[in-house]
Amino acid sequence: MSNQHDPNALPPKTCSVDRMVTVKEDVEKVLAGKKTATRRNGRYADIGEIMTLEGQDFVVEKVYSQSLGELTDDHARQEGFESLEDYKQSILSMHPGMPWLPQMRVWVHEFSAVKK
């Protein structure tokens, strides 16, 4: 999902940054520093945009497309899981009937806490 004229160009957002992390367990993982990325089926944030969770600000540092087949245990740890299999099972339990297809693409949003 790249633009051949400008590799840094991103398509329009499909949702807003305030909807990027909404599941209670995920919010807790972000606040505890255990979740530093989220993968969504659309683009929810621009680089530099701020996500606020329970009064704490997080800045989006990277936004890029990735296929499910490219995911590794390291990526799952970014999401706050011990392994890729744990992450996969969590996603599939939230989306009944969704197939886990290696070619399916998602948007990765990497973020970090804003130092006060």
Secondary structure as UniProt FT lines:
FT   TURN            7..8
FT   HELIX           17..19
FT   HELIX           24..31
FT   TURN            32..33
FT   STRAND          37..40
FT   TURN            47..48
FT   STRAND          50..53
FT   TURN            54..55
FT   STRAND          56..67
FT   HELIX           68..70
FT   HELIX           73..78
FT   TURN            79..80
FT   HELIX           84..94
FT   TURN            96..97
FT   TURN            102..103
FT   STRAND          105..113
//
